[in-house]
Amino acid sequence: MTRYAEVELDGVLYTLNFSVAAFISLADRFGGNPQAIIRAIRPEESSTANAILEPSVMRNTLDMAAVLIEHGSKYRRLCDGVECPTMSADELGCLSLPNYIKLYTAVISALTASNTRQIEAESDLKNAGATQGN
């Protein structure tokens, strides 16, 4: 299971990872739990699709993305031996609106991907009869 998100911006692939260090950095700025961090870019009071275009949400998204991209690059280097590019929040601010929307989606994906768990069960039922109370 992938614990990170990827986004292609202007032909360059970036990896975003919501690591422990990324959480600490974002929690210091946006609040001490994952829900507070997500609310900074998905305000509850804004139910319209245009909420992601509010200046404060855009600023928070760029800041979060820069942190997540930095930690995504570190993760891929450590775990996969792959070098991935990074971008600062200022550099991300130069993106076009369509690329910003792709980035916003990737940030949400990264924030939720690291919290997803997959449980695998064996499908071998050879001993199932013994536990059925026969």
N, C-alpha and C positions, 0 to 999 in steps of 0.2 A: 504494500500500500504506500502510495506517495504521501509524504508529509510536507510537501511544499507545493507551490503553484508556479506556473510559468506564464509569461506574457511576451509576445513578440511586438516590439515597438520599432517602427521604421526599419524592419528587416533584422533587428538584433533581438536575440532571445535572452530574457532576464528571468532569474529564479528568485522567488520570494519565499522566505521561511520564517514562520512565527516560532522562533526558538525561545529557550528560557531567557537568554540574554536580550533578545528582541522584546520579549514580554516585559522584562524589568525596565528597559528603556522607554517603552510605550506607556507602561503603568505609571512611571514617574511623571509623565506629561499629561496623560489622559484619564488616569484613575487606576486604582489598584486591582481591578478585576477585568476579565475579558469582555464582559458585557459593557462596562464603561468605555473601553477602548472602541468597541464596535459602535456604540452610541455617538462617538465623536465624528463618525462618518456616515452614520445612519440614524439621524435624530428621530426620536419617536413622534415628536410633534409635527414632523413633516411627512405627510403621507403621499405627496405627489412625486412623480418621477423627476421633477425639476430640483428636488432637494439635493441631489448630488452635484448640482451646479451652483449651489450657494457658496459664496466666497470662503466662509469658514470651513465648510465641508471640503472644498477643493484644497485649501491650505493644509488641513489635517490629513487628507488623503495623500498629498505629495510628501508630507513629512513621514507618515507611516510607511509609504512605499519605499522611500530611501532607506529606512531602517531595515525593512523586510528584505529588500534587494541586497543590502550589505550582508545580512545574515544568511541569505540564500546562497550568495557567492561563497561565503565561508563554509557552509554546510556541504555544498557540492565539491569544493576543493578537498575537504577532510574526508568525506564519505565516498566520493566517486572519483576523486583525482581529476576533476574537471574544473578548468578555470572559466569563470563566468564574469561578465562585465558588471560594473556597478554604475549608479548615477546618484548624484546628490539631489536634494529637494529642489534646489535652484535649477539644476539641469533638467529635472523632470518638469519644471514649470514652463519649459520651452516647447513641450509637446503640443500637438494639435488637439482639438477637442475630441475627435474620434479616438485618438490614442489615449487621451485622458480617461475616456469612458472604459476602454479596454483595461487600463491600469487600475481603475476603481474596482472593476469586476475581479481582477487578479488579487487585489488587496483583500477583498471579502473572502475569496477562495482560500487564500493563505491563512487568514485568521481562523477559518473553520476547518481547513484540512488538517491542521496539527492537533485538533481536538477530536477528530474522528477515529473511532476504534473499529476494527474489524475482528469478529470472533469467528473462528473456523471450527467446525465440528466434523468428525469423521462420519462417513456415510456407511461404514461397515456395521451391519446389524446382526452379526453372527451370534452375539450373546444377548440380544434383546429379549429373547423368549425367556431366559432365566430370571429376568427381573420383572416379568409380567405377572408373577403370582400364580403360575400354573400349578 
